[in-house]
Amino acid sequence: MDTDRYHHIDNDELSRLLQDGAAIVDVRRPEEWAQTGVIAGSELLTFFTATGQSNPQEWLAQLDQLVPPEQPLLLI
Protein backbone atom coordinates (compact mmCIF):
# COMPACT_ATOMS: atom_id res chain seq x y z
CA MET A 1 0.00 0.00 0.00
CA ASP A 2 1.30 3.45 -0.93
CA THR A 3 0.96 5.24 2.41
CA ASP A 4 2.09 8.56 0.88
CA ARG A 5 -1.31 8.71 -0.84
CA TYR A 6 -3.32 8.59 2.42
CA HIS A 7 -3.48 11.28 5.08
CA HIS A 8 -5.51 12.29 8.10
CA ILE A 9 -6.57 15.93 7.78
CA ASP A 10 -8.06 18.63 9.99
CA ASN A 11 -10.94 20.99 9.18
CA ASP A 12 -8.68 23.66 7.69
CA GLU A 13 -7.12 21.17 5.29
CA LEU A 14 -10.59 19.84 4.47
CA SER A 15 -11.73 23.33 3.50
CA ARG A 16 -8.66 23.87 1.32
CA LEU A 17 -9.07 20.55 -0.47
CA LEU A 18 -12.75 21.22 -1.13
CA GLN A 19 -11.91 24.63 -2.57
CA ASP A 20 -9.41 22.86 -4.84
CA GLY A 21 -12.15 20.55 -6.16
CA ALA A 22 -11.71 17.37 -4.15
CA ALA A 23 -14.66 15.00 -3.94
CA ILE A 24 -15.95 13.69 -0.60
CA VAL A 25 -17.38 10.20 -0.31
CA ASP A 26 -18.95 9.28 3.01
CA VAL A 27 -18.69 5.50 3.44
CA ARG A 28 -20.62 5.30 6.71
CA ARG A 29 -24.02 3.74 7.18
CA PRO A 30 -27.34 5.64 6.96
CA GLU A 31 -27.86 5.50 10.73
CA GLU A 32 -24.45 7.15 11.19
CA TRP A 33 -25.39 9.90 8.73
CA ALA A 34 -28.61 10.46 10.69
CA GLN A 35 -26.67 10.63 13.97
CA THR A 36 -23.93 13.05 12.94
CA GLY A 37 -25.06 14.60 9.66
CA VAL A 38 -23.02 14.74 6.48
CA ILE A 39 -20.76 17.33 4.92
CA ALA A 40 -22.61 19.31 2.26
CA GLY A 41 -21.80 18.03 -1.21
CA SER A 42 -20.71 14.60 -0.01
CA GLU A 43 -21.48 11.53 -2.07
CA LEU A 44 -23.05 8.87 0.15
CA LEU A 45 -21.70 5.42 -0.70
CA THR A 46 -21.90 2.96 2.19
CA PHE A 47 -19.08 0.44 2.29
CA PHE A 48 -20.27 -2.02 4.98
CA THR A 49 -23.70 -3.57 5.44
CA ALA A 50 -25.38 -3.58 8.87
CA THR A 51 -23.81 -7.01 9.46
CA GLY A 52 -20.31 -5.86 8.54
CA GLN A 53 -20.21 -7.40 5.08
CA SER A 54 -18.72 -5.60 2.09
CA ASN A 55 -18.23 -6.11 -1.61
CA PRO A 56 -15.12 -4.08 -2.47
CA GLN A 57 -15.30 -4.77 -6.22
CA GLU A 58 -18.89 -3.55 -6.46
CA TRP A 59 -18.15 -0.59 -4.21
CA LEU A 60 -15.17 0.46 -6.34
CA ALA A 61 -17.28 0.19 -9.50
CA GLN A 62 -19.86 2.51 -7.92
CA LEU A 63 -17.11 4.87 -6.78
CA ASP A 64 -15.74 5.02 -10.33
CA GLN A 65 -19.18 6.21 -11.48
CA LEU A 66 -19.19 9.01 -8.87
CA VAL A 67 -15.62 10.30 -8.91
CA PRO A 68 -13.20 10.41 -11.86
CA PRO A 69 -9.86 8.71 -11.09
CA GLU A 70 -7.91 11.94 -11.55
CA GLN A 71 -10.01 13.89 -9.01
CA PRO A 72 -8.64 14.04 -5.46
CA LEU A 73 -10.82 12.00 -3.13
CA LEU A 74 -11.63 12.40 0.55
CA LEU A 75 -13.18 9.45 2.41
CA ILE A 76 -15.20 9.79 5.58
C-alpha positions in Angstrom: 0.0 0.0 0.0 1.3 3.4 -0.9 1.0 5.2 2.4 2.1 8.6 0.9 -1.3 8.7 -0.8 -3.3 8.6 2.4 -3.5 11.3 5.1 -5.5 12.3 8.1 -6.6 15.9 7.8 -8.1 18.6 10.0 -10.9 21.0 9.2 -8.7 23.7 7.7 -7.1 21.2 5.3 -10.6 19.8 4.5 -11.7 23.3 3.5 -8.7 23.9 1.3 -9.1 20.5 -0.5 -12.8 21.2 -1.1 -11.9 24.6 -2.6 -9.4 22.9 -4.8 -12.1 20.6 -6.2 -11.7 17.4 -4.1 -14.7 15.0 -3.9 -16.0 13.7 -0.6 -17.4 10.2 -0.3 -19.0 9.3 3.0 -18.7 5.5 3.4 -20.6 5.3 6.7 -24.0 3.7 7.2 -27.3 5.6 7.0 -27.9 5.5 10.7 -24.5 7.2 11.2 -25.4 9.9 8.7 -28.6 10.5 10.7 -26.7 10.6 14.0 -23.9 13.0 12.9 -25.1 14.6 9.7 -23.0 14.7 6.5 -20.8 17.3 4.9 -22.6 19.3 2.3 -21.8 18.0 -1.2 -20.7 14.6 0.0 -21.5 11.5 -2.1 -23.0 8.9 0.1 -21.7 5.4 -0.7 -21.9 3.0 2.2 -19.1 0.4 2.3 -20.3 -2.0 5.0 -23.7 -3.6 5.4 -25.4 -3.6 8.9 -23.8 -7.0 9.5 -20.3 -5.9 8.5 -20.2 -7.4 5.1 -18.7 -5.6 2.1 -18.2 -6.1 -1.6 -15.1 -4.1 -2.5 -15.3 -4.8 -6.2 -18.9 -3.6 -6.5 -18.1 -0.6 -4.2 -15.2 0.5 -6.3 -17.3 0.2 -9.5 -19.9 2.5 -7.9 -17.1 4.9 -6.8 -15.7 5.0 -10.3 -19.2 6.2 -11.5 -19.2 9.0 -8.9 -15.6 10.3 -8.9 -13.2 10.4 -11.9 -9.9 8.7 -11.1 -7.9 11.9 -11.6 -10.0 13.9 -9.0 -8.6 14.0 -5.5 -10.8 12.0 -3.1 -11.6 12.4 0.6 -13.2 9.4 2.4 -15.2 9.8 5.6 
